Amino acid sequence: MNPRVLLALVLLALTIGCNGNEPSAFPDAPEGVVLFSIDPTYRSKELGNLSPDQEKAEKLHGYRLLGKTEITDGTVRRKVVTAVKEAIKNAPPNPAKCFDPRHVLRITKAGKTIDLVICFACKQYEIFQPDSEVHGQAKTIAADAQPALDQVLTDAGVPLAPSVLTRN
């Protein structure tokens, strides 16, 4: 086979296989799932005018942590993971440019943990590996999963960040 054709095929395979919107990358039956509510208006790395209380607030990936809940019920855990995987599969082709995430989904299986930092407003998410703070490029996600995630947080008494439409 011609080396140029082979190189083109390899590059095409890498592009298709590494687009990041492959929901199969997330386990169907994770051992642990934690859902976090974060406030995008308090990005500690970008805002220098935080009050002392805001500076002291616990942060996750540079955002003020509003609360979290561990999802221990297997049925709810599967529902959340399935909703997120479906939202990734149904992602729109052209997301907005804001990236003001309000949700972080931490998935653990076989000793490996990934965080999905999700902005449903612009329909994008980033993947972080918490142990190394390595993260990938923003990828697209449909907003379909937001009601399920919001419901889990609300049921656990975790406050939600204000939506884009209600924020001043």
VOPA-422232 format. One record per residue: x, y, z of N, C-alpha, C in turn. Coordinates in pm, whole numbers, padded with zeros to 5 digits, always signed. Layout:
<volos>
XYZXYZXYZ ...
</volos>
This chain:
<volos>
+00085-00118+00000+00000+00000+00000+00089+00124+00000 +00045+00224-00070+00116+00351-00080+00129+00412+00060 +00250+00455+00101+00270+00514+00235+00183+00636+00261 +00157+00715+00158+00072+00834+00178-00072+00794+00207 -00120+00693+00137-00256+00645+00160-00267+00586+00300 -00166+00509+00340-00164+00452+00474-00165+00560+00581 -00081+00662+00564-00077+00773+00659-00212+00844+00667 -00275+00866+00551-00406+00932+00549-00510+00849+00623 -00507+00717+00603-00602+00629+00672-00579+00630+00824 -00454+00629+00865-00423+00633+01009-00471+00764+01070 -00443+00875+01003-00488+01005+01054-00640+01013+01060 -00707+00960+00958-00853+00959+00959-00907+00876+01075 -00847+00760+01097-00890+00673+01208-00869+00742+01342 -00757+00811+01358-00731+00881+01484-00831+00994+01504 -00862+01066+01398-00958+01175+01409-01095+01124+01447 -01141+01019+01383-01272+00964+01412-01274+00902+01551 -01172+00829+01587-01168+00759+01715-01143+00848+01833 -01092+00967+01813-01056+01054+01924-01138+01181+01928 -01257+01178+01876-01335+01301+01873-01391+01338+02008 -01382+01250+02106-01423+01283+02241-01571+01274+02266 -01650+01267+02164-01793+01255+02184-01837+01111+02172 -01751+01022+02211-01782+00880+02212-01834+00843+02350 -01965+00826+02366-02018+00794+02498-01969+00660+02550 -01915+00575+02462-01864+00446+02508-01742+00462+02598 -01683+00582+02601-01567+00606+02685-01606+00610+02833 -01734+00623+02863-01780+00630+03000-01846+00498+03038 -01809+00440+03150-01860+00307+03185-02010+00306+03212 -02074+00196+03172-02218+00180+03197-02246+00153+03345 -02157+00082+03410-02178+00044+03550-02062+00092+03636 -02053+00225+03656-01942+00276+03737-01956+00234+03883 -01842+00226+03950-01843+00189+04092-01879+00309+04180 -01852+00427+04131-01883+00547+04206-01921+00661+04115 -02021+00737+04158-02063+00856+04084-02092+00965+04187 -02028+01078+04169-02053+01194+04253-02093+01308+04160 -02198+01377+04196-02246+01491+04118-02223+01618+04199 -02157+01714+04137-02124+01841+04202-02202+01954+04136 -02238+02053+04217-02296+02177+04167-02189+02285+04186 -02156+02355+04076-02054+02459+04083-02110+02590+04032 -02049+02699+04075-02093+02832+04036-01992+02891+03938 -02030+02907+03812-01935+02957+03713-01903+03104+03728 -01981+03177+03808-01957+03321+03821-01840+03350+03914 -01788+03249+03981-01675+03268+04072-01557+03182+04027 -01503+03216+03913-01388+03146+03859-01264+03202+03926 -01209+03129+04023-01102+03183+04105-00978+03221+04024 -00952+03153+03914-00831+03182+03839-00846+03306+03750 -00970+03351+03728-00991+03463+03638-01040+03590+03708 -01098+03577+03824-01152+03694+03893-01059+03733+04009 -01020+03857+04012-00934+03902+04119-01010+03977+04226 -01139+03999+04208-01215+04081+04300-01310+03999+04388 -01267+03882+04430-01351+03800+04517-01341+03848+04661 -01451+03836+04731-01450+03871+04873-01368+03766+04948 -01326+03795+05072-01252+03694+05148-01328+03563+05164 -01461+03571+05185-01541+03449+05196-01542+03370+05066 -01552+03441+04954-01550+03373+04825-01414+03310+04798 -01307+03378+04838-01173+03322+04820-01154+03196+04903 -01215+03191+05022-01201+03076+05111-01287+02958+05068 -01388+02984+04985-01481+02878+04945-01406+02765+04877 -01455+02644+04901-01395+02528+04835-01417+02539+04684 -01316+02503+04609-01323+02514+04464-01303+02376+04400 -01357+02362+04282-01339+02241+04203-01311+02285+04060 -01196+02252+04010-01152+02291+03875-01162+02442+03855 -01134+02518+03962-01133+02663+03955-01266+02730+03978 -01371+02653+04003-01504+02709+04025-01547+02686+04169 -01624+02781+04223-01673+02768+04359-01770+02650+04369 -01743+02563+04464-01826+02445+04486-01947+02483+04569 -02066+02456+04517-02190+02485+04590-02236+02366+04673 -02198+02246+04630-02237+02126+04702-02216+02004+04614 -02238+01889+04675-02220+01764+04601-02306+01656+04664 -02328+01551+04587-02399+01435+04638-02340+01310+04573 -02317+01211+04655-02273+01082+04603-02398+01003+04564 -02398+00950+04446-02514+00875+04398-02488+00728+04428 -02550+00680+04536-02526+00543+04580-02631+00445+04527 -02747+00495+04492-02854+00409+04439-02816+00368+04296 -02806+00238+04271-02765+00187+04142-02855+00229+04028 -02984+00235+04052-03079+00274+03948-03059+00419+03909 -03044+00506+04009-03023+00648+03982-02888+00668+03913 -02787+00596+03959-02653+00607+03900-02659+00571+03750 -02724+00460+03718-02737+00420+03577-02816+00524+03497 -02921+00578+03558-03004+00678+03490-02921+00802+03456 -02841+00847+03550-02758+00966+03527-02653+00940+03420 -02581+00829+03431-02477+00797+03333-02538+00779+03194 -02652+00711+03187-02719+00690+03058-02764+00824+02999 -02818+00912+03082-02864+01043+03034-02747+01123+02978 -02633+01120+03045-02516+01194+02998-02462+01132+02869 -02455+01000+02864-02407+00934+02743-02499+00965+02624 -02630+00964+02645-02724+00997+02538-02708+01142+02495 -02688+01232+02592-02669+01374+02560-02542+01395+02478 -02440+01318+02507-02316+01327+02429-02341+01273+02288 -02412+01164+02279-02442+01104+02149-02527+01199+02064 -02617+01276+02128-02707+01366+02057-02656+01510+02054 -02527+01527+02070-02468+01661+02081-02491+01743+01954 -02513+01872+01972-02530+01960+01856-02395+01985+01789 -02395+02015+01660-02268+02036+01590-02202+02170+01621 -02280+02270+01658-02223+02404+01678-02258+02459+01815 -02175+02435+01915-02204+02487+02049-02177+02637+02056 -02232+02699+02160-02203+02840+02187-02062+02849+02245 -02016+02968+02272-01877+02987+02315-01860+03023+02462 -01965+03015+02543-01956+03069+02679-01871+02986+02774 -01896+02862+02788-01843+02768+02886-01848+02821+03029 -01970+02823+03083-01998+02857+03221-02058+02733+03288 -01976+02636+03323-02028+02509+03374-02095+02523+03510 -02197+02441+03530-02269+02437+03656-02274+02297+03716 -02225+02199+03641-02228+02059+03686-02092+01994+03665 -02054+01910+03759-01938+01822+03742-01986+01682+03779 -01964+01589+03689-01999+01450+03713-01869+01371+03726 -01846+01316+03844-01725+01237+03870-01762+01090+03862 -01697+01018+03772-01724+00876+03749-01598+00797+03783 -01616+00693+03866-01504+00609+03907-01534+00464+03872 -01435+00399+03811-01446+00256+03784-01305+00199+03775 -01284+00086+03839-01157+00014+03837-01040+00104+03876 -01063+00187+03976-00957+00273+04027-00927+00395+03942 -01001+00416+03835-00980+00532+03749-01096+00628+03764 -01062+00757+03772-01163+00860+03792-01152+00963+03682 -01269+01003+03630-01275+01115+03537-01383+01210+03584 -01363+01337+03559-01463+01440+03586-01509+01498+03454 -01638+01507+03437-01696+01578+03324-01744+01711+03378 -01683+01820+03335-01722+01954+03374-01814+02003+03262 -01943+02024+03297-02046+02040+03194-02110+02179+03198 -02117+02241+03081-02193+02365+03061-02307+02333+02965 -02428+02320+03021-02542+02292+02935-02586+02416+02858 -02548+02535+02905-02588+02658+02834-02523+02665+02696 -02395+02632+02688-02329+02636+02557-02317+02497+02495 -02362+02397+02570-02363+02258+02523-02223+02204+02498 -02136+02225+02601-02000+02174+02595-01962+02111+02729 -01863+02022+02724-01806+01966+02845-01658+01943+02824 -01585+01937+02935-01444+01903+02933-01424+01784+03025 -01327+01701+02992-01294+01586+03076-01166+01616+03152 -01172+01598+03283-01056+01615+03370-01021+01480+03432 -00894+01461+03457-00848+01350+03539-00803+01415+03670 -00885+01404+03776-00859+01478+03900-00722+01456+03961 -00667+01337+03950-00537+01313+04011-00425+01390+03944 -00443+01426+03819-00335+01496+03748-00375+01635+03700 -00502+01670+03713-00558+01796+03662-00537+01810+03512 -00512+01698+03445-00506+01697+03299-00649+01705+03249 -00670+01784+03148-00804+01788+03091-00797+01799+02940 -00906+01755+02880-00913+01754+02736-00982+01878+02683 -00981+01887+02555-01045+01996+02484-01196+01988+02503 -01263+02103+02497-01408+02105+02510-01473+02024+02400 -01576+01949+02438-01651+01864+02347-01798+01902+02360 -01880+01857+02268-02020+01898+02270-02110+01795+02339 -02218+01849+02397-02318+01769+02468-02454+01837+02452 -02558+01760+02436-02693+01817+02430-02738+01850+02573 -02832+01940+02585-02882+01981+02717-02982+01881+02774 -03008+01772+02704-03108+01674+02745-03086+01618+02886 -02962+01609+02929-02931+01547+03058-02946+01644+03175 -02956+01772+03148-02962+01869+03258-03077+01845+03355 -03200+01820+03311-03307+01798+03408-03279+01681+03503 -03222+01574+03451-03191+01458+03537-03086+01495+03641 -02982+01567+03600-02877+01606+03694-02930+01706+03796 -03007+01804+03749-03065+01902+03841-03156+01834+03944 -03232+01735+03900-03324+01665+03991-03247+01591+04100 -03138+01526+04064-03056+01455+04163-03000+01553+04265 -02950+01666+04218-02895+01767+04310-03005+01824+04400 -03120+01857+04342-03231+01914+04418-03281+01814+04523 -03296+01688+04483-03342+01585+04577-03246+01569+04694 -03117+01595+04671-03016+01583+04777-03001+01713+04856 -03077+01816+04821-03069+01943+04893-02947+02026+04855 -02889+01998+04739-02771+02073+04693-02820+02192+04612 -02772+02313+04643-02816+02430+04567-02762+02427+04424 -02841+02481+04333-02801+02493+04193-02751+02634+04169 -02653+02647+04080-02607+02780+04040-02718+02848+03962 -02724+02981+03968-02827+03050+03889-02805+03022+03741 -02915+03014+03667-02903+02988+03523-02852+03114+03453 -02814+03095+03331-02765+03207+03250-02870+03315+03239 -02997+03274+03229-03104+03370+03209-03137+03450+03333 -03107+03396+03453-03142+03468+03575-03023+03541+03636 -02907+03522+03581-02785+03583+03636-02774+03726+03587 -02731+03815+03674-02708+03955+03635-02562+03979+03607 
</volos>
